């Protein structure tokens, strides 16, 4: 048994670091969410909705994000038509937690790890806001393609970006890159 532990020690350390970080961050995020009423929009989802609204408005399109009392989502009206609602699952935090957990599990120097986590988190947040903004416009013009846009194309873009960031991290900055 000791032989196998030694043989698989790097993998076991990776698993422990990944799941440890994932569990801690998920617990902290859930504690944050629990500080809001169950029928209210949390601050992060509200910020993502407002930023998506601003991104669409840059192109001089009529858009309005509306929070309604006792609804745990933000309604989005585009060109005076109700298009989508933004819920907690749309804010990208679960993807960011997954990203950070992987980076911590394959950590490098403290400076590189912290900078990559900050830069990657910022990139994922911005990409998510732009993803939602584009999704709003496309769902207005192509409502029949809702499933393809929401469930296939846009998740592929966000998770594909995270995967590319992981590859860059492992090959360039982690302690395993050498």
N, C-alpha and C positions, 0 to 999 in steps of 0.2 A: 504494500500500500504506500509506504514511504517513497518507494521508487517512482510510482505513478504521480505522486504529489510533486516530486522534484521535476519530473519530466513535463508535467502540465502546469507548473507554477506560474509562468507568464500568462497563460490563458486564464487561470483561476484568479489571478490578481486583476486582470482586465475585467472579468465578470464581476468581481466584488466591487471594484471601483465604479464600473458602469451602473450596476443596479443600486449601489449605495447612494451615488449622486442622484440617480433618477428618483429614488424613493424620497430622499430629502427634499429635492426641488419640487416634486409633486406634492408632498406634504405641505411645504411652505405656500405653494400656489393655492392648494385647496383651503388652507387657513385664510389666505387672502380672500378667496371667493366666499368663504363662510362669513366674512365680515359684512357682506351685503345681504340685503333681504332677498329671499328666493324669487321674488317677483320684481327684481330690479336689475338693471344692467350694471355690470361691474365697470370700474374705471378704465381698465385696459380695453375692453370691447368698445366702450364709448369713444375712447381715443382713436382706435382703429377706424371706427365708423366716421368720425369727424375728419380724420386724415384722408380717408377714401373720398369723402365728399369734397374736400379741398382739391384733391388730385383731379377729379372729374371736372370741377368748376374751372380749373386752369384752361380748359378747352372751351370755355364759354357755353357750357351746356347747363341746362337747368337741372339742378339736383337738390334734394333736401333730405337730410337725416333727421328723423323724428323719434324721440324716446317717448313712450306712453307709460303713464303710471300703471303699475301692476302688470307690466309685460317685461319679461327678461330678455328683450331684444330691441334692436334699433330698426325701425322701418326706413327703407330707402325709397324715395320717390324720384324718378328720373323722367324728365320731360312731362311733369305733372301726372305721372302714372306710377302706381305702387309696383315696384319691381321685385325687391328682395327684402329679407330681414337678415340682420347680422346678429348672430348669437355668440355666446361665449366660445364655442368651438371654432369660430372663424378668426379669432384674434391671433392665432399663430403661436401662442405660448406653449402648447404641447409640443410643437415642432422645435421650438427653441430649447425646451427642456431636454428633448431627445438629442439635439445637436450638442448642447453643453455636456451632457453625460458622456457622450462618445469622446469628446475632446479631453475631458478630465481623465477618462479611462486610458487614453493614449497620450497622457500628458508629456510635455516637454519641459523646457525651462519655465519658471514661474512667469517671467516677463512675457515670453512668447505665448504661453497658454492664456494669460489674462488678455493680452492684446487680440489674439485670435478669437477668443470668446466674445469680446466686446465688438470687434469688427464683424464677425459672423452673425451675432445677434442683431446688430444694427442692419446688416444686409438682409437678413431674413424678415425683419419687421418691415423694412421699406418695400421689399419684394412682395410681401403679403398685402400691404396697403395697395400697391399698384395692381396686384392680382385681383383684389376685390373691386377696385375702380374699373378695371377692364371687364371684369365679369358683369358688373352692373350694366355697362354700355352694351356688351354683346348679348346679354339676356333681354335687353329691350328690343334689339334689332333681330335677334334669332331665338325667340322664346321656345321654339320647338327643339332646340339643341341644348336645353337646360341640363339634361343628364350628362351629355358628352362634355360640356363646358365645366360644370360644377364637380362632377364625380370622377372625371378621367383626365382631361387636359390640364386643368389648373393644379390638381394634386401632383400630377407628374412633374410639372414645372417646379413647384416648391420643394418636393422631396428630391427631385433630380438635382436641384441647387445644393441642398444639404449634403447629398451624396458626393457631389463634386468638391464641396468644402472639406468633407472628411478625407477624401483622397489627397487633396492638397496638403492637409494637415499631417496625415500619416507619412507622406513621402517627403515633405520639406521641413517640418518643424518638430514632430514628436521625437521622443527618445529612441524610437525604433527606426527613424529615417536613416540612421548611419549604417 
